[in-house]
Amino acid sequence: MEIERKFLISRECLPENAETYPCLEIEQGYLCTDPVVRIRRQNDEYYLTYKSKGLLSREEYNLPLTKEAYLHLKLKTDGIVISKTRYLIPEKDGLTIELDVFHGVYQGLLLAEVEFPTEEAAYAYTPPSWFGEDVTCSPLYHNSTLSRGTGIS
């Protein structure tokens, strides 16, 4: 089960040292968006992911792929292949802020996601002052929506 909240981030509000944290280079495409079936390259690792419907919480299953399988499936994706750099920033209570800095079509978009062990913890979370609008319940900011070009621009 994936339980996460998502927030818009303004470049002007980013912590000065955000780019010093560990990061992942991510590229992902969608074979299907309802339900979500996604392929992802994360540095040198490759995955096929299924996600059920939901905004705050939903089922998520990750299966490893070979590079060859990823490249084969990438040719079959629909819409925009999303690329982003994800910075992993330690947060209070053992949580991690995943700060996504988008490239390509969505250059300039910054989103922060925080995953939680329970829905209660997610609802009780007080985000840091540099976080912007909570867009958890807006499907416009789901990567699957962005891949269709029907999210924000």
Protein Blocks (a to p, Z undefined) as FASTA:
>chain_A
ZZdddddddfklpcfklmmpccdddddddfbfbdcdddddehjaccdddddedjkbccdd
dddddfklmmmmmmmpghjaddddddddddehhiacdddddehjlgoiacdddddfbfkl
mmmpccdfkbccdfklpmklgmklmmnopacZZ
